[in-house]
Amino acid sequence: MSATETATADEGTGRTSTTAQTLRRLVQGDLASVRVVLGLAVIWIIFQSQEDRFLSAQNLTNLMLQITAIGLISVGIVYVLLLGEIDLSVGAVSGLSAAVMAVLSVKHGWSPYLAIAAAICVGATIGFIQGSLFSRFVVPSFVVTLAGLLAWQGALLQVLGGTGSLNINDPKITGLANTFYSDTVGWIFAAVIIAAYGGVLALGYRRRVAAGLDDSNPLPLVIRFVFLAAVVIVAVAVLNSDRGVPLAVMILLAFVVGMEFVVKRTGFGRHVFAVGGNAEAARRAGIRVNRVRVAVFTIAGSMAAIGGIMAASRLFAVNQNSGGNELLLLAIAGPVIAGTSLFGGRGSVWTALLGALVIGSISNGMDLLSLSSAVKYMVTGGVLLLAVLVDAIARQQRQTSGRV
């Protein structure tokens, strides 16, 4: 074989190897976000082909408002999943917290800010209690939170009393999910996001180069920056063509970015991953495992309360079904579908947003097609089961390749 033929063969082998490696990483979960984005694109194409209103600016704006509460609750769920645990009470906690806010504001005339603060304190306290019981008495988290699911539903009925429903009229509370900003504010918001993301990428690149890491090729970072910039610009353009960028979306993104920073850039976040990966090894390394667990469940309770507040704000009311129905399922299913492992130690807070988009898109599309509740539940359950199977397969692949 000539030198040219050998080089061509080597090049072909290299391309094949690179493709195989990419596919392997996709299966093992390293490229979970890519998998989710592709899946989301397929979902949108399917629903748009069946209903041309699906990708309209009005419906996409409604979709973003619909996923805000689920996304916020999912942020706390991500932390719990990173521990390899589960919290089945977040739906009930969100409803109870919203009810506390509504009762204090409507019946007792509290300031909306104090009522909101009290609701968040209720959620945090519940999370702290459940985390303490789970850690102190070594009771499985699903048992503790299942008991909480029942108890907090009863507390919700007790707080609402005989009325069973409360309408919220305070503009400070209802404005959380029903405020839209002008086109100018929307573009400023987009510019800030793009500039901040570019700055983070550039700073990380400089640090890696200074540390002597093999990151001399900035092309992957440029591609990531261009992709995010394009997504932000298109999103703001779509929202501005309807009612404008909603305050609810800004709140959701702020929590996702902030909690992602905590879990990826702080000592506490590293401890969460360590405990979720191997609790005994973390304990031997000097990490106070029980404190981490209690803190995580407190965060989950707080985020459930914030999600409940946003849901009440969007619906202008709290009732006996607040926090019920499929809310718990959707809040847990979203991050799992988007790549956060049920087995702990692997995931990202961004999966709360991506998963909420996937779950919300499926629910929204089926509503537009006027499908029955029976079909909606079966489809959503099937998607969750598929996500769990993909997670299990990815875990097995990592174990086989010695990357656990």
C-alpha positions in Angstrom: 0.0 0.0 0.0 1.3 3.4 -0.9 1.9 6.2 1.6 -1.0 8.1 0.2 -3.4 5.2 0.5 -2.1 4.5 4.1 -2.7 8.1 5.0 -6.2 8.0 3.5 -7.0 4.8 5.4 -5.7 6.3 8.6 -7.8 9.4 8.1 -10.9 7.3 7.4 -10.2 5.2 10.5 -9.8 8.4 12.5 -13.1 9.7 11.4 -14.8 6.3 12.2 -13.1 6.3 15.6 -14.3 9.9 16.3 -17.8 9.1 15.2 -17.9 5.9 17.4 -16.5 7.9 20.3 -19.2 10.6 19.9 -21.9 8.0 19.7 -20.5 6.2 22.8 -20.4 9.5 24.8 -24.0 10.2 23.7 -25.2 6.8 24.9 -23.2 7.1 28.2 -24.8 10.5 29.0 -21.8 12.7 28.5 -23.6 14.6 25.7 -27.0 14.4 27.4 -27.8 18.1 26.6 -27.3 17.4 22.9 -29.6 14.4 23.1 -32.3 16.5 24.8 -32.0 19.4 22.3 -32.4 17.0 19.4 -35.3 15.3 21.1 -36.9 18.7 21.8 -36.5 19.6 18.1 -38.2 16.4 17.0 -41.1 17.0 19.5 -41.6 20.5 18.1 -41.5 19.4 14.5 -44.1 16.6 15.2 -46.5 18.9 17.0 -46.1 21.7 14.5 -46.9 19.3 11.7 -50.1 18.4 13.4 -51.1 21.9 14.7 -49.7 25.0 13.0 -50.4 27.1 16.2 -47.8 25.2 18.2 -44.8 27.3 17.2 -46.7 30.6 17.2 -45.3 33.4 19.3 -48.4 33.3 21.5 -48.2 29.6 22.2 -44.5 29.6 22.9 -44.9 32.5 25.3 -47.7 30.5 27.1 -45.4 27.4 27.1 -42.7 29.4 28.9 -45.2 30.6 31.5 -46.5 27.1 32.0 -43.1 25.6 32.7 -41.9 28.2 35.1 -43.4 26.6 38.2 -42.3 23.1 37.2 -38.8 24.3 36.3 -38.4 26.1 39.7 -39.5 23.0 41.6 -37.2 20.9 39.4 -34.2 23.0 40.4 -34.6 21.7 43.9 -35.3 18.2 42.7 -31.9 18.2 40.8 -30.1 18.7 44.1 -31.9 15.8 45.6 -31.3 13.5 42.6 -27.6 14.4 42.8 -27.6 12.8 46.2 -29.2 9.7 44.7 -32.4 10.4 46.7 -35.9 11.3 45.9 -38.4 13.8 47.3 -42.1 12.9 46.7 -43.5 15.8 48.8 -42.5 18.7 46.6 -45.9 19.0 44.9 -47.7 19.1 48.2 -45.2 21.5 49.7 -45.6 23.9 46.8 -49.4 23.8 47.3 -49.2 24.3 51.0 -46.7 27.2 50.7 -48.8 28.9 48.1 -51.9 28.5 50.4 -50.0 30.1 53.3 -49.1 33.0 51.2 -52.6 33.4 49.9 -54.2 33.2 53.4 -51.8 35.7 54.9 -52.2 38.1 52.0 -56.0 37.8 51.5 -57.4 37.0 54.9 -54.9 38.7 57.2 -53.8 41.6 55.1 -50.1 41.0 55.2 -47.7 42.8 52.9 -47.2 40.7 49.8 -43.5 40.6 50.4 -43.9 39.3 53.9 -46.5 36.7 52.8 -44.1 35.5 50.1 -41.2 35.3 52.6 -43.4 33.4 55.0 -44.4 30.9 52.3 -40.7 30.3 51.4 -39.9 29.8 55.1 -42.7 27.2 55.3 -41.1 25.3 52.4 -37.6 25.6 53.8 -38.8 24.4 57.3 -40.5 21.4 55.8 -37.4 20.5 53.8 -35.3 20.9 56.9 -37.5 18.6 58.9 -37.7 15.9 56.3 -34.0 16.0 55.6 -33.3 15.8 59.3 -35.6 12.8 59.8 -34.0 11.1 56.7 -30.5 11.7 57.9 -30.8 11.2 61.6 -32.9 8.0 61.6 -31.6 6.6 58.3 -35.1 6.2 57.0 -35.3 5.9 53.2 -36.0 9.4 51.7 -38.9 8.1 49.7 -40.7 6.9 52.8 -40.2 10.2 54.7 -41.3 12.3 51.8 -44.2 10.0 50.9 -45.4 10.5 54.5 -44.9 14.2 53.9 -46.9 14.1 50.7 -49.9 12.9 52.6 -49.4 15.1 55.6 -48.8 18.4 53.7 -51.9 17.7 51.5 -53.9 17.5 54.7 -52.2 20.7 56.0 -53.2 22.4 52.7 -56.9 21.6 53.3 -56.6 22.8 56.9 -55.0 26.1 55.9 -57.6 26.9 53.2 -60.4 26.0 55.6 -64.0 25.8 54.5 -63.6 28.1 51.5 -61.5 25.6 49.6 -60.3 28.3 47.2 -58.8 31.7 47.5 -58.5 34.3 44.7 -55.4 36.4 44.8 -55.8 40.0 43.8 -52.6 41.7 45.1 -50.8 43.0 42.0 -47.4 42.4 43.6 -48.1 38.7 43.8 -50.0 38.3 40.5 -47.4 40.4 38.7 -44.7 37.8 39.3 -46.1 35.6 36.5 -48.1 38.2 34.5 -45.6 41.0 34.0 -44.1 41.4 30.5 -41.3 43.8 29.5 -40.9 46.0 26.5 -38.9 45.1 23.4 -36.1 47.3 24.5 -35.8 45.6 27.9 -36.0 42.3 26.2 -33.0 43.1 23.9 -31.0 44.5 26.9 -31.7 41.2 28.7 -30.5 39.2 25.7 -27.3 41.4 25.4 -26.5 40.8 29.1 -27.0 37.1 28.8 -24.8 36.8 25.7 -22.1 39.1 27.1 -22.0 37.3 30.5 -21.8 33.8 28.8 -19.0 35.0 26.5 -17.1 36.4 29.5 -17.4 33.1 31.4 -16.2 31.1 28.4 -13.3 33.5 27.8 -12.2 33.5 31.4 -12.4 29.7 31.6 -10.4 29.4 28.4 -7.6 31.8 29.7 -7.4 29.9 33.0 -7.0 26.5 31.2 -4.4 27.9 28.9 -2.5 29.4 31.8 -2.6 26.1 33.6 -1.0 24.4 30.6 -4.1 22.3 29.7 -4.6 21.1 26.1 -7.2 23.8 25.2 -5.3 25.7 22.6 -8.2 25.3 20.1 -10.9 27.8 20.9 -13.3 26.5 18.1 -15.5 24.4 20.4 -16.0 27.4 22.7 -16.8 29.6 19.8 -19.4 27.1 18.5 -21.0 27.0 22.0 -21.1 30.8 22.2 -22.6 31.2 18.7 -25.2 28.6 19.5 -26.3 30.1 22.7 -26.3 33.6 21.2 -28.5 32.4 18.4 -30.9 30.7 20.8 -31.2 33.8 23.0 -31.7 36.1 20.1 -34.4 33.9 18.5 -36.1 33.4 21.9 -36.3 37.2 22.7 -37.5 37.9 19.1 -40.3 35.4 19.5 -41.3 36.7 22.9 -41.2 40.3 21.8 -43.4 39.5 18.9 -46.1 38.5 21.4 -46.3 40.2 24.8 -42.6 40.7 25.6 -40.1 38.9 27.8 -42.0 37.7 30.9 -40.7 38.4 34.4 -41.4 34.7 35.2 -38.8 33.6 32.6 -36.2 35.9 34.1 -36.9 34.5 37.6 -36.5 30.9 36.3 -33.3 31.6 34.5 -31.9 33.5 37.5 -32.5 30.5 39.8 -31.1 28.0 37.2 -27.9 30.0 36.6 -27.5 30.8 40.3 -28.0 27.2 41.5 -25.9 25.8 38.7 -23.1 28.1 39.9 -23.5 26.8 43.5 -23.4 23.2 42.5 -20.5 23.5 40.1 -18.3 26.2 41.5 -18.6 26.0 45.3 -17.3 23.7 48.0 -20.9 22.8 48.9 -21.7 21.8 45.4 -18.6 19.5 45.3 -19.7 17.9 48.5 -23.2 17.3 47.0 -21.6 15.4 44.1 -19.2 13.5 46.5 -22.1 12.4 48.7 -24.2 11.4 45.7 -21.3 9.5 44.2 -20.2 7.5 47.3 -21.5 8.6 50.7 -19.1 6.4 52.7 -16.1 7.7 50.8 -17.3 11.3 51.3 -17.6 10.6 55.0 -14.1 9.2 55.2 -12.9 12.3 53.3 -14.2 14.5 56.2 -17.4 15.7 54.5 -20.3 16.1 56.9 -22.7 13.9 55.0 -25.8 14.5 57.1 -25.4 18.2 57.0 -25.2 18.1 53.2 -28.3 16.0 53.0 -30.3 18.3 55.3 -29.1 21.3 53.4 -30.2 19.7 50.1 -33.7 18.8 51.3 -34.0 22.4 52.7 -33.1 23.7 49.2 -35.7 21.4 47.7 -38.4 22.6 50.1 -37.6 26.2 49.4 -37.6 25.8 45.6 -41.0 23.9 45.9 -42.4 26.9 47.8 -41.1 29.3 45.1 -42.6 27.2 42.4 -45.9 27.1 44.2 -45.9 30.9 44.5 -45.3 31.3 40.8 -48.1 28.8 40.0 -50.5 30.7 42.2 -49.4 34.0 40.6 -50.1 32.7 37.1 -53.5 31.2 38.1 -54.6 34.2 40.3 -55.7 31.6 42.9 -54.9 28.8 45.3 -57.3 25.8 45.8 -57.4 22.3 47.2 -55.8 20.9 44.0 -52.8 23.3 44.2 -49.6 21.3 43.9 -51.5 18.2 43.0 -52.4 16.3 39.8 -49.3 15.6 37.7 -47.1 18.4 39.1 -44.9 16.0 41.2 -44.4 13.6 38.3 -43.5 16.4 35.9 -41.1 18.1 38.3 -39.2 14.8 38.8 -39.5 13.5 35.2 -38.0 16.7 33.7 -34.5 16.5 35.1 -34.3 12.7 34.6 -35.3 13.1 31.0 -32.7 15.8 30.5 -29.9 13.7 31.9 -29.7 14.0 35.7 -29.1 10.5 37.0 -31.5 8.8 39.4 -28.5 7.0 40.9 -26.8 10.2 42.1 -23.6 12.0 41.5 -24.3 13.0 37.9 -26.3 15.9 36.5 -26.7 19.6 36.1 -29.2 22.2 37.2 -29.7 23.1 33.5 -31.6 19.8 33.2 -34.3 21.4 35.2 -34.9 23.9 32.4 -34.3 21.5 29.5 -36.5 18.8 31.1 -39.3 21.3 31.9 -39.2 22.4 28.2 -39.5 18.8 27.0 -42.3 17.8 29.4 -44.0 21.2 28.9 -43.9 20.9 25.2 -45.4 17.4 25.2 -48.2 18.5 27.5 -48.8 21.8 25.6 -48.9 20.0 22.3 -51.3 17.4 23.4 -53.6 20.1 24.8 -53.6 21.8 21.5 -54.5 18.5 19.8 -57.3 18.1 22.3 -56.1 14.7 23.4 -57.8 13.1 26.4 -56.3 13.1 29.9 -55.8 9.3 29.6 -53.6 9.7 26.6 -51.6 12.5 28.2 -50.9 10.5 31.3 -49.8 7.4 29.3 -47.6 9.4 27.0 -45.9 11.3 29.9 -45.4 8.1 31.8 -43.9 6.4 28.7 -41.5 9.3 28.2 -40.4 9.1 31.9 -39.9 5.3 31.6 -37.9 5.8 28.5 -35.7 8.4 30.2 -35.1 6.0 33.2 -34.1 3.2 30.8 -31.7 5.5 29.0 -30.2 6.5 32.3 -29.8 2.9 33.4 -28.2 1.9 30.1 -25.8 4.9 30.3 -24.8 3.8 33.8 -24.2 0.3 32.7 -22.1 1.6 29.8 -20.0 3.7 32.1 -19.5 0.7 34.5 -18.4 -1.5 31.5 -15.9 1.1 30.4 -14.6 1.7 33.9 -15.8 5.3 34.2 -18.1 5.1 37.2 
